Amino acid sequence: MWDEFRIDLSSKEPKTLKLLDMSEYFRFVIERTATCFEITIQVHEPIISQGTICLEAHLMSDLDGPFLRNLGDAFAACPKFW
């Protein structure tokens, strides 16, 4: 999923890019539309006695090519142990 997300950052076509942890407690989603990017970050923390705590942020933005290249480079530079 990590490599697919990193590669899809350089794609020009409208698509949804997802980066999730295995339990889906963390979700980072970039939806590329024809006119903008919609970014969603969700963090869930399960609390056994009380349910879950959820933090969610949603942003619509015009991300430019250099920003996406820098983001892709940052993901590519991150060491992988798998």
N, CA, C and O atoms as CSV, one atom per row, in Angstrom:
chain,resi,resn,atom,element,x,y,z
A,1,MET,N,N,0.828,-1.182,0.000
A,1,MET,CA,C,0.000,0.000,0.000
A,1,MET,C,C,0.879,1.256,0.000
A,1,MET,O,O,0.551,2.247,-0.653
A,2,TRP,N,N,1.989,1.210,0.730
A,2,TRP,CA,C,2.899,2.351,0.825
A,2,TRP,C,C,3.428,2.717,-0.560
A,2,TRP,O,O,3.364,3.874,-0.974
A,3,ASP,N,N,3.950,1.718,-1.268
A,3,ASP,CA,C,4.520,1.975,-2.599
A,3,ASP,C,C,3.460,2.431,-3.589
A,3,ASP,O,O,3.710,3.330,-4.392
A,4,GLU,N,N,2.289,1.826,-3.541
A,4,GLU,CA,C,1.198,2.227,-4.437
A,4,GLU,C,C,0.799,3.681,-4.178
A,4,GLU,O,O,0.586,4.440,-5.123
A,5,PHE,N,N,0.698,4.074,-2.905
A,5,PHE,CA,C,0.365,5.453,-2.551
A,5,PHE,C,C,1.428,6.408,-3.098
A,5,PHE,O,O,1.106,7.433,-3.698
A,6,ARG,N,N,2.692,6.059,-2.886
A,6,ARG,CA,C,3.797,6.911,-3.339
A,6,ARG,C,C,3.796,7.057,-4.858
A,6,ARG,O,O,3.992,8.157,-5.375
A,7,ILE,N,N,3.579,5.971,-5.566
A,7,ILE,CA,C,3.563,6.017,-7.038
A,7,ILE,C,C,2.359,6.810,-7.538
A,7,ILE,O,O,2.474,7.591,-8.482
A,8,ASP,N,N,1.218,6.611,-6.910
A,8,ASP,CA,C,-0.002,7.308,-7.340
A,8,ASP,C,C,0.069,8.817,-7.108
A,8,ASP,O,O,-0.685,9.565,-7.729
A,9,LEU,N,N,0.964,9.281,-6.222
A,9,LEU,CA,C,1.121,10.718,-6.019
A,9,LEU,C,C,1.536,11.425,-7.304
A,9,LEU,O,O,1.193,12.589,-7.512
A,10,SER,N,N,2.270,10.728,-8.165
A,10,SER,CA,C,2.745,11.353,-9.406
A,10,SER,C,C,1.759,11.215,-10.559
A,10,SER,O,O,2.001,11.753,-11.639
A,11,SER,N,N,0.663,10.511,-10.353
A,11,SER,CA,C,-0.331,10.326,-11.403
A,11,SER,C,C,-1.091,11.627,-11.662
A,11,SER,O,O,-1.337,12.403,-10.738
A,12,LYS,N,N,-1.450,11.854,-12.885
A,12,LYS,CA,C,-2.199,13.057,-13.258
A,12,LYS,C,C,-3.700,12.800,-13.358
A,12,LYS,O,O,-4.480,13.750,-13.433
A,13,GLU,N,N,-4.117,11.546,-13.361
A,13,GLU,CA,C,-5.531,11.227,-13.552
A,13,GLU,C,C,-6.308,11.319,-12.234
A,13,GLU,O,O,-5.748,11.104,-11.160
A,14,PRO,N,N,-7.600,11.641,-12.327
A,14,PRO,CA,C,-8.426,11.665,-11.108
A,14,PRO,C,C,-8.485,10.279,-10.478
A,14,PRO,O,O,-8.805,9.298,-11.149
A,15,LYS,N,N,-8.177,10.203,-9.198
A,15,LYS,CA,C,-8.212,8.941,-8.485
A,15,LYS,C,C,-8.193,9.215,-6.990
A,15,LYS,O,O,-7.986,10.347,-6.554
A,16,THR,N,N,-8.410,8.174,-6.222
A,16,THR,CA,C,-8.364,8.271,-4.774
A,16,THR,C,C,-7.138,7.521,-4.280
A,16,THR,O,O,-6.962,6.340,-4.580
A,17,LEU,N,N,-6.293,8.205,-3.524
A,17,LEU,CA,C,-5.088,7.624,-2.952
A,17,LEU,C,C,-5.347,7.391,-1.475
A,17,LEU,O,O,-5.806,8.295,-0.777
A,18,LYS,N,N,-5.059,6.188,-0.988
A,18,LYS,CA,C,-5.322,5.866,0.408
A,18,LYS,C,C,-4.071,5.296,1.057
A,18,LYS,O,O,-3.367,4.460,0.490
A,19,LEU,N,N,-3.824,5.780,2.263
A,19,LEU,CA,C,-2.779,5.221,3.096
A,19,LEU,C,C,-3.409,4.912,4.443
A,19,LEU,O,O,-3.854,5.818,5.148
A,20,LEU,N,N,-3.449,3.629,4.803
A,20,LEU,CA,C,-4.113,3.179,6.022
A,20,LEU,C,C,-3.153,2.302,6.810
A,20,LEU,O,O,-2.283,1.649,6.235
A,21,ASP,N,N,-3.316,2.289,8.138
A,21,ASP,CA,C,-2.587,1.273,8.880
A,21,ASP,C,C,-3.405,-0.012,8.856
A,21,ASP,O,O,-4.551,-0.001,8.409
A,22,MET,N,N,-2.846,-1.101,9.322
A,22,MET,CA,C,-3.500,-2.397,9.184
A,22,MET,C,C,-4.827,-2.480,9.933
A,22,MET,O,O,-5.717,-3.227,9.525
A,23,SER,N,N,-4.972,-1.735,11.005
A,23,SER,CA,C,-6.218,-1.750,11.772
A,23,SER,C,C,-7.156,-0.617,11.377
A,23,SER,O,O,-8.249,-0.483,11.928
A,24,GLU,N,N,-6.722,0.192,10.423
A,24,GLU,CA,C,-7.455,1.370,9.955
A,24,GLU,C,C,-7.742,2.353,11.094
A,24,GLU,O,O,-8.777,3.019,11.108
A,25,TYR,N,N,-6.810,2.431,12.044
A,25,TYR,CA,C,-6.909,3.460,13.082
A,25,TYR,C,C,-6.409,4.798,12.538
A,25,TYR,O,O,-6.747,5.860,13.062
A,26,PHE,N,N,-5.605,4.732,11.486
A,26,PHE,CA,C,-5.115,5.947,10.824
A,26,PHE,C,C,-5.440,5.826,9.349
A,26,PHE,O,O,-5.144,4.809,8.722
A,27,ARG,N,N,-6.051,6.869,8.795
A,27,ARG,CA,C,-6.392,6.910,7.373
A,27,ARG,C,C,-5.979,8.273,6.826
A,27,ARG,O,O,-6.356,9.313,7.366
A,28,PHE,N,N,-5.206,8.252,5.754
A,28,PHE,CA,C,-4.811,9.467,5.041
A,28,PHE,C,C,-5.273,9.263,3.603
A,28,PHE,O,O,-4.766,8.385,2.905
A,29,VAL,N,N,-6.227,10.064,3.162
A,29,VAL,CA,C,-6.838,9.878,1.847
A,29,VAL,C,C,-6.729,11.178,1.058
A,29,VAL,O,O,-7.085,12.248,1.553
A,30,ILE,N,N,-6.238,11.078,-0.159
A,30,ILE,CA,C,-6.225,12.210,-1.086
A,30,ILE,C,C,-7.087,11.812,-2.266
A,30,ILE,O,O,-6.791,10.839,-2.960
A,31,GLU,N,N,-8.142,12.555,-2.492
A,31,GLU,CA,C,-8.985,12.298,-3.660
A,31,GLU,C,C,-8.712,13.383,-4.686
A,31,GLU,O,O,-8.982,14.561,-4.454
A,32,ARG,N,N,-8.174,12.968,-5.818
A,32,ARG,CA,C,-7.835,13.898,-6.896
A,32,ARG,C,C,-9.034,13.978,-7.826
A,32,ARG,O,O,-9.379,12.998,-8.486
A,33,THR,N,N,-9.666,15.138,-7.881
A,33,THR,CA,C,-10.781,15.348,-8.799
A,33,THR,C,C,-10.271,16.137,-9.995
A,33,THR,O,O,-9.084,16.455,-10.075
A,34,ALA,N,N,-11.154,16.447,-10.910
A,34,ALA,CA,C,-10.756,17.212,-12.091
A,34,ALA,C,C,-10.386,18.650,-11.738
A,34,ALA,O,O,-9.643,19.289,-12.483
A,35,THR,N,N,-10.888,19.173,-10.620
A,35,THR,CA,C,-10.666,20.580,-10.290
A,35,THR,C,C,-9.835,20.826,-9.042
A,35,THR,O,O,-9.270,21.910,-8.893
A,36,CYS,N,N,-9.739,19.846,-8.132
A,36,CYS,CA,C,-9.002,20.086,-6.897
A,36,CYS,C,C,-8.644,18.764,-6.228
A,36,CYS,O,O,-8.890,17.690,-6.777
A,37,PHE,N,N,-8.072,18.854,-5.059
A,37,PHE,CA,C,-7.759,17.704,-4.230
A,37,PHE,C,C,-8.598,17.795,-2.964
A,37,PHE,O,O,-8.743,18.871,-2.384
A,38,GLU,N,N,-9.143,16.674,-2.542
A,38,GLU,CA,C,-9.828,16.604,-1.270
A,38,GLU,C,C,-8.996,15.696,-0.375
A,38,GLU,O,O,-8.723,14.546,-0.720
A,39,ILE,N,N,-8.601,16.220,0.767
A,39,ILE,CA,C,-7.718,15.497,1.669
A,39,ILE,C,C,-8.481,15.202,2.952
A,39,ILE,O,O,-9.106,16.090,3.532
A,40,THR,N,N,-8.425,13.960,3.385
A,40,THR,CA,C,-9.063,13.563,4.634
A,40,THR,C,C,-8.049,12.826,5.487
A,40,THR,O,O,-7.367,11.914,5.017
A,41,ILE,N,N,-7.956,13.231,6.746
A,41,ILE,CA,C,-7.119,12.539,7.720
A,41,ILE,C,C,-8.032,12.102,8.850
A,41,ILE,O,O,-8.743,12.920,9.433
A,42,GLN,N,N,-8.015,10.814,9.160
A,42,GLN,CA,C,-8.832,10.278,10.247
A,42,GLN,C,C,-7.933,9.480,11.184
A,42,GLN,O,O,-7.102,8.685,10.745
A,43,VAL,N,N,-8.114,9.707,12.473
A,43,VAL,CA,C,-7.394,8.957,13.492
A,43,VAL,C,C,-8.419,8.437,14.481
A,43,VAL,O,O,-9.185,9.216,15.048
A,44,HIS,N,N,-8.444,7.128,14.694
A,44,HIS,CA,C,-9.359,6.488,15.637
A,44,HIS,C,C,-8.538,5.875,16.752
A,44,HIS,O,O,-7.514,5.242,16.496
A,45,GLU,N,N,-8.971,6.055,17.967
A,45,GLU,CA,C,-8.339,5.414,19.114
A,45,GLU,C,C,-9.395,4.626,19.855
A,45,GLU,O,O,-10.281,5.208,20.481
A,46,PRO,N,N,-9.314,3.311,19.792
A,46,PRO,CA,C,-10.328,2.514,20.488
A,46,PRO,C,C,-10.125,2.566,22.002
A,46,PRO,O,O,-9.008,2.428,22.500
A,47,ILE,N,N,-11.198,2.763,22.699
A,47,ILE,CA,C,-11.196,2.725,24.156
A,47,ILE,C,C,-12.210,1.656,24.548
A,47,ILE,O,O,-13.412,1.823,24.342
A,48,ILE,N,N,-11.722,0.569,25.108
A,48,ILE,CA,C,-12.561,-0.601,25.331
A,48,ILE,C,C,-13.804,-0.287,26.141
A,48,ILE,O,O,-14.885,-0.773,25.808
A,49,SER,N,N,-13.689,0.496,27.177
A,49,SER,CA,C,-14.849,0.731,28.039
A,49,SER,C,C,-15.788,1.814,27.516
A,49,SER,O,O,-16.930,1.906,27.965
A,50,GLN,N,N,-15.322,2.640,26.567
A,50,GLN,CA,C,-16.134,3.786,26.160
A,50,GLN,C,C,-16.346,3.912,24.659
A,50,GLN,O,O,-16.892,4.925,24.222
A,51,GLY,N,N,-15.955,2.963,23.865
A,51,GLY,CA,C,-16.114,3.085,22.416
A,51,GLY,C,C,-14.833,3.560,21.769
A,51,GLY,O,O,-13.781,2.959,21.989
A,52,THR,N,N,-14.886,4.622,20.976
A,52,THR,CA,C,-13.694,5.147,20.307
A,52,THR,C,C,-13.662,6.669,20.380
A,52,THR,O,O,-14.685,7.331,20.554
A,53,ILE,N,N,-12.477,7.185,20.245
A,53,ILE,CA,C,-12.272,8.622,20.073
A,53,ILE,C,C,-11.834,8.792,18.625
A,53,ILE,O,O,-10.987,8.041,18.142
A,54,CYS,N,N,-12.396,9.760,17.936
A,54,CYS,CA,C,-12.086,9.945,16.519
A,54,CYS,C,C,-11.730,11.403,16.253
A,54,CYS,O,O,-12.431,12.313,16.694
A,55,LEU,N,N,-10.657,11.612,15.543
A,55,LEU,CA,C,-10.263,12.927,15.066
A,55,LEU,C,C,-10.303,12.862,13.547
A,55,LEU,O,O,-9.706,11.972,12.942
A,56,GLU,N,N,-11.001,13.800,12.936
A,56,GLU,CA,C,-11.099,13.802,11.483
A,56,GLU,C,C,-10.928,15.226,10.972
A,56,GLU,O,O,-11.516,16.166,11.508
A,57,ALA,N,N,-10.120,15.373,9.935
A,57,ALA,CA,C,-9.929,16.657,9.280
A,57,ALA,C,C,-10.164,16.470,7.790
A,57,ALA,O,O,-9.731,15.476,7.208
A,58,HIS,N,N,-10.845,17.418,7.180
A,58,HIS,CA,C,-11.145,17.352,5.750
A,58,HIS,C,C,-10.771,18.695,5.139
A,58,HIS,O,O,-11.128,19.743,5.677
A,59,LEU,N,N,-10.059,18.671,4.029
A,59,LEU,CA,C,-9.565,19.884,3.388
A,59,LEU,C,C,-9.727,19.755,1.889
A,59,LEU,O,O,-9.403,18.717,1.312
A,60,MET,N,N,-10.222,20.793,1.261
A,60,MET,CA,C,-10.237,20.864,-0.202
A,60,MET,C,C,-9.191,21.898,-0.592
A,60,MET,O,O,-9.178,23.006,-0.055
A,61,SER,N,N,-8.315,21.539,-1.523
A,61,SER,CA,C,-7.209,22.423,-1.835
A,61,SER,C,C,-6.739,22.225,-3.270
A,61,SER,O,O,-6.982,21.187,-3.885
A,62,ASP,N,N,-6.071,23.232,-3.779
A,62,ASP,CA,C,-5.371,23.132,-5.052
A,62,ASP,C,C,-3.910,22.840,-4.723
A,62,ASP,O,O,-3.153,23.757,-4.404
A,63,LEU,N,N,-3.513,21.592,-4.798
A,63,LEU,CA,C,-2.122,21.226,-4.557
A,63,LEU,C,C,-1.380,21.302,-5.875
A,63,LEU,O,O,-1.873,20.832,-6.901
A,64,ASP,N,N,-0.206,21.887,-5.850
A,64,ASP,CA,C,0.550,22.028,-7.090
A,64,ASP,C,C,1.528,20.863,-7.267
A,64,ASP,O,O,1.785,20.093,-6.342
A,65,GLY,N,N,2.054,20.763,-8.465
A,65,GLY,CA,C,2.975,19.695,-8.815
A,65,GLY,C,C,4.203,19.618,-7.917
A,65,GLY,O,O,4.547,18.526,-7.466
A,66,PRO,N,N,4.884,20.743,-7.636
A,66,PRO,CA,C,6.062,20.670,-6.764
A,66,PRO,C,C,5.735,20.139,-5.361
A,66,PRO,O,O,6.526,19.392,-4.786
A,67,PHE,N,N,4.594,20.511,-4.817
A,67,PHE,CA,C,4.214,20.001,-3.496
A,67,PHE,C,C,4.034,18.489,-3.542
A,67,PHE,O,O,4.515,17.779,-2.658
A,68,LEU,N,N,3.345,17.994,-4.564
A,68,LEU,CA,C,3.132,16.560,-4.673
A,68,LEU,C,C,4.440,15.807,-4.906
A,68,LEU,O,O,4.622,14.708,-4.382
A,69,ARG,N,N,5.355,16.390,-5.691
A,69,ARG,CA,C,6.659,15.760,-5.887
A,69,ARG,C,C,7.423,15.696,-4.567
A,69,ARG,O,O,8.036,14.677,-4.252
A,70,ASN,N,N,7.386,16.793,-3.787
A,70,ASN,CA,C,8.064,16.797,-2.491
A,70,ASN,C,C,7.457,15.766,-1.543
A,70,ASN,O,O,8.178,15.089,-0.810
A,71,LEU,N,N,6.137,15.649,-1.559
A,71,LEU,CA,C,5.463,14.658,-0.722
A,71,LEU,C,C,5.861,13.249,-1.166
A,71,LEU,O,O,6.156,12.394,-0.332
A,72,GLY,N,N,5.868,13.011,-2.467
A,72,GLY,CA,C,6.287,11.708,-2.988
A,72,GLY,C,C,7.737,11.397,-2.650
A,72,GLY,O,O,8.064,10.260,-2.311
A,73,ASP,N,N,8.614,12.402,-2.740
A,73,ASP,CA,C,10.022,12.205,-2.390
A,73,ASP,C,C,10.177,11.872,-0.907
A,73,ASP,O,O,11.001,11.036,-0.537
A,74,ALA,N,N,9.383,12.525,-0.061
A,74,ALA,CA,C,9.438,12.254,1.370
A,74,ALA,C,C,9.012,10.811,1.668
A,74,ALA,O,O,9.623,10.148,2.505
A,75,PHE,N,N,7.976,10.328,0.993
A,75,PHE,CA,C,7.552,8.942,1.173
A,75,PHE,C,C,8.609,7.983,0.639
A,75,PHE,O,O,8.852,6.938,1.242
A,76,ALA,N,N,9.243,8.325,-0.486
A,76,ALA,CA,C,10.265,7.454,-1.068
A,76,ALA,C,C,11.500,7.385,-0.164
A,76,ALA,O,O,12.154,6.344,-0.100
A,77,ALA,N,N,11.828,8.474,0.533
A,77,ALA,CA,C,13.015,8.519,1.378
A,77,ALA,C,C,12.820,7.841,2.724
A,77,ALA,O,O,13.795,7.558,3.420
A,78,CYS,N,N,11.586,7.580,3.098
A,78,CYS,CA,C,11.322,6.966,4.392
A,78,CYS,C,C,11.806,5.515,4.368
A,78,CYS,O,O,11.440,4.752,3.474
A,79,PRO,N,N,12.625,5.134,5.347
A,79,PRO,CA,C,13.121,3.753,5.344
A,79,PRO,C,C,12.005,2.742,5.584
A,79,PRO,O,O,11.129,2.953,6.423
A,80,LYS,N,N,12.049,1.657,4.845
A,80,LYS,CA,C,11.065,0.587,4.997
A,80,LYS,C,C,11.775,-0.630,5.566
A,80,LYS,O,O,12.876,-0.971,5.133
A,81,PHE,N,N,11.162,-1.269,6.513
A,81,PHE,CA,C,11.732,-2.471,7.097
A,81,PHE,C,C,11.128,-3.739,6.528
A,81,PHE,O,O,11.534,-4.841,6.896
A,82,TRP,N,N,10.156,-3.594,5.630
A,82,TRP,CA,C,9.496,-4.774,5.069
A,82,TRP,C,C,9.944,-5.050,3.665
A,82,TRP,O,O,9.483,-6.010,3.047
